[in-house]
Amino acid sequence: MDLEKSPQSAPPVMPAQQRDVAPEGCLAVAIRIPVRIVVFVLIVPVRMVWDALVVCGRLLNDSLLRPLGRALMWVLAPVGRALVWLLDGVATVIAWLFTGLGYALKWLFMLLFVWPWVGLWRYVAVPVGRALAWLGYVLLVVPARWLYERLLTPLGHGIVWTLRGLGAACAWLWRVSVLTPASWLYRALLTPTGHGIAWAARGLWASVVWVSRGLWAGVVWVARGLWAGITWVGGGLWAAVTWVGRGLWAGITWVGRGLWAGVVWLGMVVGTLLRWTLVVPVVALWRWVLAPIGRGIAVVAREIGEALGHAWRVAGYVSLAVGRFLGRLFRWIFVEPVRWVYRSVFTPMGHFVRDVFWKPAAEAVRSVGRVTRQALASARQTARQTRADIRRALFGAPREPEPVPLPEPRGEPEPVRLVKPGGPLWSAPEPSRGERAGADTRTLGSSTTALTKD
């Protein structure tokens, strides 16, 4: 007996594209080829015109619009910068004007409103207030303090001492006349009397409790008998009510079942009539008329859409082939001859013109520029030397600066103060600053013009 299973043959694997595609009907196969042929004939001219327009647009953009835009930007960018600079300057001037106007208005507001009130407060209200405060202190505070310290304080101390004595006397009198007799009366009379009254009240409460217990036991016995009678009577009444209720519920149930059966039968009759008069015709119309027509329209629309896409792609390939053929023809007819003329004629001619004419002319221009720059430099040197000679002849040779020995500074060195040309005369510093005082000290006010410089 063979216990091993024989290997079963695996089912053939279908490609994913073939599995996903549903089987097509005869209608799709019948309308596909004619529709594609018609659509291809109609789409090829449109696609070729579209590709021609695209090529013309790209050529126009690359050769005209983009260089024109760059030229416009190259021209309009400086104009825009100039306008921005002008507007910036105008805005700055307007800002300066408004700032100056704001400062003037602020100064005028301070002059008319703030400073008068500040002066009134500082030079009128504050001194008057201080004078009134001093006058009030002298006329009110000092007499009141003297009256409090010299009169009211001793009088208050005497009144307090008197009241303390009166309080001590009253407390002794109260203790002797009231508290001592009351304490004796409480210990000797009220305490025994209270103990007797408490013993009598305890006996009376015990008797009242005994009588109350007997009465409560009688009341409980009577109440139990009454509750048993009431329970027996209530049980009988409940049994009677239950029997009557069961009979009524059985009758209502029987009537309800009959009514429900009638309603169900009526609903079945009405539903059957509605089904055969409305639902069945509508379902038949949908299933045998509308659904097949919709499937046919869907198949036709799908095939037309696929034919449009296929024809557009094929027309693209055709347009690409025609464009390449025209481009290659244009290259053979025009581009190659022009390139050959440029390489064979214009390039050697240009090299000849460059080597024979342009390079010698450029070298001559560069040599003339060098000679001109050297002549201008020598002229500037001569003019500078002439100015120096004229200055020496008019003002004499400049004196050499003499070094001034400075002592060690005692503290922090102060910053050097310079005098502007045409400013006040320089005053000699104090001896404590560590500087030498002399009349021959030079400042920046001498020898600072262009005619007197070395």
Disulfide bonds with the S-S distance in Angstrom:
none
